[in-house]
């Protein structure tokens, strides 16, 4: 039982991932879909940070005092992913604004009624 409770980071990742996925597939509002994607993306960030941590490890600065080091690559990748995520969110919100200007709504079902596929 302590093993299951000791993995609380992974439980939080699963909860956030499923919450974000549920929001994306269940909501018709485009802004809510963007928020769901951001929640999903945050869960992936947390997963990579959790995987990258080594118990008892320290920053990879060579010293005689330390023998166990944490890999810095996951942290660097997450910093890059955060920047890309912010840019992607900005582009998605700009597209939502343009869709609202073109169709007068941001509800997916109303947009499909106004512009049906051939």
C-alpha positions in Angstrom: 0.0 0.0 0.0 2.9 2.4 0.7 4.2 1.8 -2.8 0.9 3.0 -4.3 0.8 6.1 -2.1 4.5 6.8 -2.7 3.8 7.4 -6.3 1.5 10.3 -5.8 3.2 12.4 -8.5 2.2 9.8 -11.1 -1.4 9.8 -9.7 -1.5 13.6 -10.1 -0.1 13.2 -13.7 -2.8 10.7 -14.5 -5.5 12.9 -13.0 -4.4 16.0 -14.9 -4.0 14.1 -18.1 -7.4 12.5 -18.0 -9.0 15.8 -16.9 -7.4 17.7 -19.8 -8.3 15.0 -22.3 -11.9 14.9 -21.0 -12.2 18.7 -21.4 -10.9 18.5 -25.0 -13.3 15.8 -26.2 -16.4 16.9 -24.2 -16.6 20.7 -24.6 -17.8 22.6 -27.6 -16.3 25.9 -26.7 -13.0 26.4 -28.4 -11.4 28.4 -25.5 -12.3 25.5 -23.2 -10.6 23.1 -25.6 -7.4 25.3 -25.5 -7.5 25.2 -21.7 -7.9 21.4 -21.8 -4.9 21.1 -24.0 -2.9 23.3 -21.6 -3.9 21.1 -18.6 -2.9 18.0 -20.6 0.4 19.7 -21.5 1.1 20.5 -17.9 0.6 16.9 -16.9 3.3 15.9 -19.4 5.6 18.5 -18.0 5.1 17.1 -14.5 5.7 13.6 -15.8 9.0 14.5 -17.3 10.1 16.4 -14.2 9.2 13.4 -12.0 11.1 11.0 -14.2 14.1 13.2 -14.3 14.5 13.4 -10.5 17.0 11.1 -8.8 16.6 10.5 -5.1 19.6 11.8 -3.3 21.0 13.3 -6.4 22.3 16.8 -6.8 23.0 19.2 -9.6 25.6 17.9 -12.0 28.5 19.9 -10.7 31.5 17.7 -10.2 32.6 17.7 -6.6 34.3 15.2 -4.3 31.4 15.5 -1.9 28.7 14.1 -4.2 28.6 10.8 -6.1 24.9 10.8 -7.3 23.8 13.4 -9.9 20.5 14.3 -11.4 20.3 14.3 -15.1 19.7 18.0 -16.3 18.3 17.0 -19.7 14.6 16.6 -18.6 14.6 20.0 -17.0 16.1 21.6 -20.1 13.6 19.9 -22.3 10.7 21.1 -20.1 12.0 24.7 -20.2 11.9 24.5 -24.0 8.5 22.8 -24.0 7.1 25.5 -21.8 8.2 28.2 -24.2 6.8 26.3 -27.1 3.5 25.7 -25.2 3.1 29.4 -24.5 3.6 30.2 -28.2 1.2 27.4 -29.2 -1.4 28.7 -26.8 -1.0 32.2 -28.2 -1.5 31.0 -31.7 -4.5 28.9 -30.7 -6.2 31.9 -29.0 -5.4 34.1 -32.0 -7.1 31.5 -34.2 -10.1 31.5 -31.9 -10.4 35.3 -32.2 -10.3 35.0 -36.0 -12.9 32.3 -35.9 -15.1 34.4 -33.8 -14.7 37.3 -36.2 -15.6 35.1 -39.2 -18.5 33.1 -37.7 -19.7 35.2 -34.7 -19.3 32.2 -32.3 -16.7 30.0 -30.8 -19.1 27.0 -30.3 -17.9 24.1 -32.4 -21.4 22.8 -33.2 -22.6 26.3 -34.3 -19.6 26.7 -36.6 -20.3 23.3 -38.2 -23.9 24.4 -38.8 -22.8 27.6 -40.4 -20.1 26.0 -42.6 -20.9 22.3 -43.2 -18.3 20.1 -44.8 -19.0 19.1 -48.4 
